[in-house]
């Protein structure tokens, strides 16, 4: 059973940075799409960033080049780097990994809160 585990959320001032971590099984780093969603109160869940082996990373227009996504397969960890944070980035951030199946499906972590406020 694949169960992503996030960490690294917290309270940060506007313009600040955070790094979110997501622990995943080693077997998922070679072939599986993985990434991050976020959900703010009263809003639908939004795909923020994703990475697929041998393909360019995807970033939502709302985060542009402020966020980056990376992987450390030796540590079995995926990261979301949040830079130049804005109050509208406040949300619960969920990492996910896509599991191959018939059909494919996504498995989500429990979420980590990011609050951007002065």
matplotlib code that plots the C-alpha trace (Angstrom):
import matplotlib.pyplot as plt

x = [0.0, 1.5, 1.1, 2.8, 3.8, 4.2, 6.1, 7.5, 4.4, 4.1, 3.6, 5.7, 5.6, 4.8, 7.9, 9.3, 10.1, 9.3, 10.3, 7.7, 8.8, 7.0, 8.3, 7.4, 8.3, 11.6, 9.8, 7.7, 10.6, 11.5, 8.2, 5.3, 3.9, 4.0, 3.4, 1.4, -2.1, -3.4, -6.8, -7.7, -10.8, -13.9, -12.0, -11.5, -8.3, -5.8, -2.9, 0.2, 3.1, 3.8, 6.8, 6.9, 10.1, 11.6, 9.0, 9.1, 7.7, 4.3, 3.5, 0.2, -0.1, -0.9, 2.5, 4.6, 8.3, 7.9, 7.7, 9.9, 9.6, 12.5, 13.2, 15.9, 15.5, 18.4, 16.3, 13.0, 11.7, 10.0, 10.1, 8.1, 10.1, 7.9, 9.5, 8.2, 5.1, 1.9, -1.1, -3.1, -0.7, -2.3, -3.7, -3.4, -0.8, -1.1, 1.5, 0.3, 1.6, -0.1, -0.4, -0.7, -3.8, -6.9, -7.6, -4.7, -5.4, -3.8, -2.9, -2.7, -0.9, -2.6, -1.7, 0.4, -0.8, 1.0, -0.1, 1.3, 0.6, 2.3]
y = [0.0, 3.3, 6.1, 9.5, 11.4, 15.2, 17.5, 21.0, 23.3, 26.2, 30.0, 32.3, 36.0, 37.3, 37.0, 34.2, 30.6, 27.1, 23.6, 20.8, 17.2, 14.1, 10.6, 8.0, 4.3, 4.0, 2.1, 5.1, 7.4, 5.6, 5.5, 7.3, 10.8, 12.6, 16.1, 18.5, 19.8, 22.5, 23.4, 26.7, 27.1, 27.3, 26.5, 23.5, 21.4, 22.8, 21.0, 23.1, 21.1, 17.6, 15.7, 12.7, 10.9, 12.1, 14.9, 18.6, 19.5, 21.1, 24.2, 26.0, 29.5, 30.7, 29.8, 30.5, 30.4, 31.0, 27.3, 24.4, 20.6, 18.2, 14.6, 12.9, 9.2, 8.2, 9.7, 8.5, 12.1, 14.6, 18.3, 21.4, 24.6, 27.6, 31.0, 34.6, 33.4, 35.4, 35.3, 33.6, 30.7, 29.8, 26.3, 22.7, 21.2, 17.5, 15.4, 12.6, 9.8, 8.2, 4.4, 2.4, 0.4, -0.2, 2.7, 4.6, 6.4, 8.9, 8.3, 11.4, 12.2, 13.6, 17.2, 19.9, 23.5, 26.5, 29.9, 33.1, 36.0, 39.0]
z = [0.0, -1.1, 1.4, 0.7, 3.9, 3.7, 6.0, 6.0, 6.2, 8.5, 8.9, 6.7, 5.9, 2.4, 0.3, 2.3, 1.3, 2.4, 1.3, 1.5, 1.5, 0.5, 1.4, -1.2, -2.0, -3.9, -6.7, -7.7, -8.7, -11.9, -13.7, -11.8, -12.2, -8.8, -7.6, -5.5, -5.2, -2.8, -1.5, 0.1, 2.2, 0.0, -3.2, -5.3, -5.2, -7.6, -9.3, -8.4, -9.9, -11.2, -12.5, -14.9, -15.8, -19.1, -19.4, -18.5, -15.1, -15.0, -12.9, -12.5, -14.0, -10.5, -9.2, -12.3, -11.7, -7.9, -7.2, -8.1, -7.9, -7.3, -6.4, -4.4, -5.3, -2.9, -0.1, -1.5, -1.2, -3.5, -2.7, -3.5, -3.2, -2.5, -3.1, -3.0, -1.2, -1.3, 1.0, -1.8, -1.6, 1.8, 1.6, 2.6, 0.3, -0.7, -2.4, -4.7, -6.8, -9.7, -9.5, -12.7, -12.8, -14.8, -14.6, -13.2, -9.9, -7.6, -4.0, -1.7, 1.5, 4.6, 3.7, 5.3, 6.0, 4.5, 5.9, 4.4, 6.6, 8.2]

ax = plt.figure().add_subplot(projection="3d")
ax.plot(x, y, z, "-o")
ax.set_aspect("equal")
plt.show()
